[in-house]
Amino acid sequence: MKFTLAQEFMAELLGTMVLILFGVGVVAMVTIFASTNPAIPGEVVKGGYTNVTLGWGFAVLMGILIAGTISGAHLNPAVTIALAATGRFPWAKVLPYIVAQFIGAFLGAAIVFAVYHAKWLGFDPDLSRTAGVFSTFPAVPGFWPGFIDQVVGTALLMALILAIGDKLNNPAGASWGALAVAFVVMAIGISFGGMNGYAINPARDAGPRIFAVLAGFKNTGDLNVWLVPIIGPIVGALIGALVYDLFIGRPLARAGEAAVGQQGVDPAFNLEQR
């Protein structure tokens, strides 16, 4: 199947919007629904961090299911750039994909705010303490702690995306890849979510943050807070893709080339020989 760039653009936009609807939506649930009588934090009432990690994982799954066939469901500028840098995606499409991802993220955040608007204003009337619903904030001030966290998290994400999609490494990846990627995001959140909120996606973080600024939210972060979830994921995705190709992807490809006619190397090749 072939699709136009406009169709791919809209698929990326809608897929990223769905990602943000479910992802930011779950953070809103655990933030603004605190109990006042008795006083119980919303994090406890609505499932807390467990729900956040599950919600973001399912958000990724739903975004992939929406956009995967048409655009490949990158849903993440860092992924798009890393795929282009390793020859898996044309550079000519990188900018349209990234623009679509940012627009989708912005719209997703706007819709979540519209859904919860009445409750939101009751919980935070001056919008001074809930900008974190939309975007990530560091546990430790400064650039480097969050940057290192984002590099490691996104390197894991990118390497595992490639591993899941590599038919030489995971022959059944096409049938369960979307769910596997969702589990990867859940795992990153569970294991590395504390230092910088595991944005691991520049559009996921900056798109909603831009909406928060335009909507009048206060305390949206200083320059470091804005830059870390943009620069860190791009660096991390490039590292993850290069490490995967160097130590896993290329050895598998060379093994496949050297074992022409042997069973169990490349299932797609074996099927073609029948």
N, C-alpha and C positions, 0 to 999 in steps of 0.2 A: 504494500500500500504506500502511496505517496501523498503527501499533504503540502499545501502551500505554506509559505512562511507566515502569512496572516492567520491561518488555522493553527499553526504551531504556537504563535504568539498568544492567541486566545486560550489555547489549552493550558499553557504555562500560567497565564494570568488566573484562570479559574482554578487550576490545581493549587496554586499558591494561596489564593483566597480561601479555599476550603481548608488548607493547612492551618491558616491563621484563625479562621472561624472556630475550629475545634481546639486549637492550641491556646490562643488567648482566651477563648471561652472558658476553658477549664481553670485557668489562673484567676479569671474573674469570679468564678464560683467559689474558690477557696479563699478569696480575699474579701469580698464585699458582703458575704452572708454570715457575718459573725452573730452570735447570740448575745443579746444584752441582758436577758433575765432568765437564767443566770448568765454571767459574762463568760462566754466560751469563744475563743478565737474561731474565725471562719475556717482556718486551716484544719481545725479539729472537726467542726460540724460537717464540712463537706469533703472530708477524705484526705485533706492535706497533701503533702508532697507525693505520697503514693499515687493519688489521683492525677497530680500534675504529670508525673512520668508516664503513667498509662495514657492520659489524655493526649500528650504530645506524640506518643508512639502511634496511637490510633489516628491522630491528625495526619501524620505522614502517610499512613496506609491509605486513608481516604483521598488524600491529594494525589497519590500515585494512581489509584484506581480511576480517578477522574481524567487525568492527563496522560497517563502512561503510553497509550497506544498512539496518540497523535504526536506528542512532543518528546516523549521519553521521560517526562515528569522529573526534570532536574529540580525544580522548585527552590533552587539555591544557587546564587551567583558563584559561590566558591566551587560548587560541583561543575557548573558550566565551564568555568575558566580552566579547571583541572582537566576536564575531558578534552577541551580544545588544545591545551598545552601538551597532551600526550597523544594527539593525533586521532582522537576518537570522535571529534566534533568539529565542524567547520568554524573557523574564526569569524567568518562573515555573519554567522547567526548569533554570536555571543552577545552583542549589544542589544538586539531585539529581545532575546531571552531575558537578559537582566532587567531591561525596562519592564517587561511583562511581569516579572517576579516582584519588582518593587511596587508596581501598581496593584497587583493582586494582594500583596501584604497590607498595603495602605487601606484598600477597600475592605479587607477582612476585619481589620481593627475598627474601622468606622462602623461596620455592621454590628460588631460585638457591643460597642459603646451604645449604639442605638437600641439594641435589645435590652440592655441593662440600665438604660439611662435613668429611669425613675429611682430604682434602687441605688444606683451609683451616687446620685446627688444626695440621697438620704444618708448614705454612709460617709461620703467625703464631699461635703457641699462646695468647698472652695478648690477641689481637685488638687490638693497639696500633698497627698500621701498615697496615691494609687497609680502613679506613673509606672510603677513596677509591674502592673498587670500587663502592660503592653510590651515592655522590653526588659533587658537584663541589667543588673547592677552588680558591681564587684563586692566580694566579701572583704577584700583588702584593698585599700586605696592605692592608686598608682597604675602605671601602664603594664609593667612586666608580669606581675602575678596573674592577672586576667589574660594577658596575651599568651603566656605559656599554656595556660589552661585551654584556651581556644584552639591553639595550634595542635595540642595533643588530641583533644576531642574531635576536631574536624579531620585530622589525619586518620584516626580510627574510622570515622564515618566513611571517608573516601576510599580507603583501602578495602573496607568490608563491602562497600557498594560494588567495587570492581571484582572482588572475590566472589560475591554472590552472582554477579552477572556473567562471569567467565565460564563458558561451557566446558572448557578443559578442566576447570577446578570444581565446578558444581553443575553437573549435567542437567539437573532438575531445576536449576535456578529460575528459568522462565516461568515455571508453574507456581513457585512459592516465593519469588523474589520480593514482591511488595511487602508481604508479611515479614520476611526476614529483615528487610531494611527497617521496618517499624520496630522490630525487636532490637535492632542495633541502636536506634534512637533511644528507646527505653533504657537499654543497658548503659549508654553514655550518661543519661540523666541520673540513673541510680548510682553510678560509680564516680561521675565527674561533674555533678550538677551544682556543687556548693560554691566553688570559687567565683564563677561568673555566670551562673544561670544557664549554662550549656546552650548558648544561642546557636553556635556552629553553623550559622547561616546569616550573611549580611542583610539580606532582604527581610528575613524573619524579624530581625532586631530593628533595623533602621526604618523600614517602612512603617510599622506601628509607632515607633518613636516620633517620626515626623508627624504622623496623625495626632499624637498626644500633644505636641507643641502647638499645632494649629487649632486644636480643640480647647486650648487654654490650660492644660495641665501644667503644674509647677514641678520643680525639682526633677527635671528630665535628664539631668546629668551634665557633667563637664566634658571637655574635649576628649579626655581619656576614655570616659564611659561610652562616648559615641564611637570612637575609633577602634577600640579593642575588638568588638564583635564584627567589625568590617574587615580589618587587616588580618587579625588572627585566623579566622576561618579560611581566607584565601591562601595564606601561607601554609596552613595545616593541610588543606586539600591538595595543594601541589606536592607537599612532602609525602602525603599518604599515597597519592597516585604514583609518584616516582619510586617509592620504596616497594610498592606492590609489583610494579612492572619489573624492577630490577631483580627482586629476589623470588618472586612467585610467577608472575605473568610470562616473562621471557623464558625462564627455564621450562615451564609447561609447554610453551609454543615450540621451543627447540626439541623437546621430547616428542611432541606430536609429529614434527617434521621428520624426525629420525626414525619413527616407528610406523611409517606408512605401511598399511596392510595388516597391522597387528590389532587385535581386539583390545578394547578397554582403554584406549588412549583418548580418542575423541569420539564420543557417542554419535555426534552429528555425522562425522566421516564414516563411521561404521554403518550407519543406517543408509548412507548414500551408496555404499558398496553392495548392498543386498539386491 
